[in-house]
Amino acid sequence: MPYLYVVGLWIVGIYLIYMAIKEYRILWIPAVYFILLGAWRLADIYTTANLMQGGYAWALRGISFGVLVVTGLIYYVIYRKK
């Protein structure tokens, strides 16, 4: 069942890449993030190290926060001009 979560994250990432090529260049940032997050979850499944606890979890939260801030700022700048 955890594989379904990984596949879902990769599908969202691939869809965002498709949309980034087609319309919005800003979508590259969350697209790469979702693919990275899917790989992170897959590594958590296959390794004995628990990547969702401890220092690894804090690294993932830091990456998530960074992606959220950068994407939010770019979105705000783009749509404020309109």
N, C-alpha and C positions, 0 to 999 in steps of 0.2 A: 503493500500500500504506500510506503514512502516514495516509491518510484513514481507514482502518479503526481505527487507534488513537484518532483524534479521535472517531469515531462511538461507539466503545466507552466512552470517558470520558463522553460525553454521555448514553449510555444508563444508565450507572451513576449519574450525577448525577440524571437524571430519576426513576429508580427510588427513589433515596434521598429525593427530594422527595415522591414518592408515599407512602413509608413514614413520612416526617415528618408528613404530613397525617393519615395513618391512625393511627399509634401513637406514635412517639417523636419529640418535638420536637427532641431533640439532633441528629438527623440533618440538620438544615438546614445546619449548619456544613460537614460534609464534602460535602454535595450542592452547595453553592455553590462549594466548592473544586474539585470534579471538573468542573463546568461551566466555571469559570475556567481550569483546566488544559487542557481541550479547546480553548478559545478561544486559549490561549497557543500550543498546538501548531499550530493552524490558522494563526495569525499567523506562526509560524515557517516554515510551508510556503510561504505567499504572499509574504512579504517577503524582501528581500535580506539584511537584518540577521539574523545568526545568533543567535537568542534562546536557544539552549541552551549558549552559551559566554560566558565573560567576566562582566561585571557583571550582565547579564540572568539568567544562570544562578544567580548568587549571590542575586539578588532572588527568584527562584523557590524556591530552597532555603530562604530566610528565611521566605517565605510558607508553604511546606510545613511547616517546623518549628513555626511559630506555630499552624497548624491542628492539627497533631499534639498539641502541648502542651495547647491549650485543650480539644480534644475528649477527650483522655485525662484531664484533671483533672475535667471534668464527668462523664465516665463513672465515674470513681473515686468522686466524691462521691455520685452517684445510687445506685450499687450497694453502697456502704459502708453506706448507711442501711438497705438491705434485709436 
